[in-house]
Amino acid sequence: MLQQAGLTVLMRNYRCRAGEIDIVACDFELLVIAEVRLRSRAEFGGAAASITAAKRARIVRATRYLQRCRPALSHLPVRFDVLLLHAAGGPIEWIRSAFFT
């Protein structure tokens, strides 16, 4: 989906001691950090509700760590996106700029 939209996927499932990033991509001169969430049932608010403030903070920490470790990425502005799957194999909802730091 991201590649079809013209983004270049750099990494998937990046893990570091600061946390985990599901997808790291570039959109021209913009670093895109994408969190993928799947919730098959909406009883507890669905996929979007599962991205808590604590989860966002871990994603931001992992992104800062990534930028420190990879100087080529350190100067790029960052956009945080969310890819929501409401059922396995179902349509994907792409929320650009889902949250800010």
C-alpha positions as CSV (number, residue, x, y, z in Angstrom):
1,M,0.0,0.0,0.0
2,L,2.7,2.5,1.0
3,Q,4.8,1.6,-2.1
4,Q,1.8,1.9,-4.4
5,A,1.5,5.5,-3.0
6,G,5.0,6.3,-4.0
7,L,6.8,5.8,-0.6
8,T,10.0,3.9,-0.3
9,V,9.9,1.3,2.5
10,L,13.3,1.3,4.2
11,M,12.7,-1.1,7.1
12,R,10.0,-3.3,8.6
13,N,9.8,-4.3,12.2
14,Y,12.7,-2.2,13.4
15,R,13.5,-3.1,16.9
16,C,15.8,-1.3,19.4
17,R,16.1,-0.9,23.1
18,A,13.8,2.1,22.9
19,G,10.9,0.2,21.3
20,E,9.7,-1.0,17.9
21,I,8.6,0.6,14.7
22,D,6.4,-1.4,12.3
23,I,7.4,0.3,9.1
24,V,10.0,3.0,8.3
25,A,9.6,4.7,4.9
26,C,10.5,7.8,3.0
27,D,8.2,10.1,1.2
28,F,10.6,12.3,-0.8
29,E,12.4,14.2,2.0
30,L,10.1,13.1,4.8
31,L,10.6,10.1,7.1
32,V,7.3,8.2,7.6
33,I,6.9,6.1,10.6
34,A,3.9,3.8,10.3
35,E,2.2,1.8,13.1
36,V,0.1,-1.1,11.9
37,R,-2.8,-2.1,14.1
38,L,-5.2,-5.0,13.8
39,R,-8.3,-5.4,15.8
40,S,-10.8,-8.1,14.7
41,R,-13.4,-6.9,17.2
42,A,-14.4,-3.4,18.1
43,E,-15.5,-4.1,21.7
44,F,-12.6,-2.1,23.2
45,G,-12.6,0.7,20.8
46,G,-11.2,-0.9,17.7
47,A,-7.7,-0.6,16.2
48,A,-7.4,3.1,16.5
49,A,-8.2,3.1,20.2
50,S,-5.3,0.6,20.8
51,I,-2.7,3.3,20.1
52,T,-2.5,4.8,23.6
53,A,-0.4,7.7,24.7
54,A,2.2,5.2,26.1
55,K,2.3,3.4,22.7
56,R,2.8,6.7,20.9
57,A,5.6,7.7,23.3
58,R,7.4,4.4,22.7
59,I,7.1,4.9,18.9
60,V,8.6,8.4,19.2
61,R,11.4,7.2,21.4
62,A,12.3,4.4,18.9
63,T,12.2,7.0,16.1
64,R,14.6,9.3,17.9
65,Y,16.9,6.3,18.6
66,L,16.7,5.3,14.9
67,Q,17.6,8.9,13.8
68,R,20.6,9.0,16.2
69,C,21.9,5.6,14.9
70,R,21.3,6.4,11.2
71,P,22.8,9.8,10.4
72,A,21.3,9.8,6.9
73,L,17.9,9.9,8.5
74,S,18.7,12.4,11.3
75,H,17.9,15.5,9.3
76,L,14.6,14.4,7.9
77,P,11.3,15.7,9.3
78,V,9.1,12.9,10.6
79,R,5.4,12.1,10.0
80,F,3.7,9.4,12.1
81,D,1.0,7.4,10.2
82,V,-1.2,4.6,11.3
83,L,-2.5,1.7,9.2
84,L,-5.7,0.3,10.6
85,L,-6.9,-3.2,9.8
86,H,-10.3,-3.9,11.3
87,A,-10.3,-7.6,10.2
88,A,-7.6,-9.9,8.8
89,G,-7.7,-9.6,5.1
90,G,-10.0,-6.6,5.2
91,P,-9.5,-3.1,3.9
92,I,-6.7,-1.0,5.3
93,E,-7.5,2.5,6.6
94,W,-4.4,4.7,6.2
95,I,-4.3,7.7,8.6
96,R,-1.6,10.1,7.6
97,S,-0.2,12.4,10.4
98,A,-2.1,10.4,12.9
99,F,-0.2,12.0,15.8
100,F,2.5,14.5,16.5
101,T,5.4,14.9,18.9
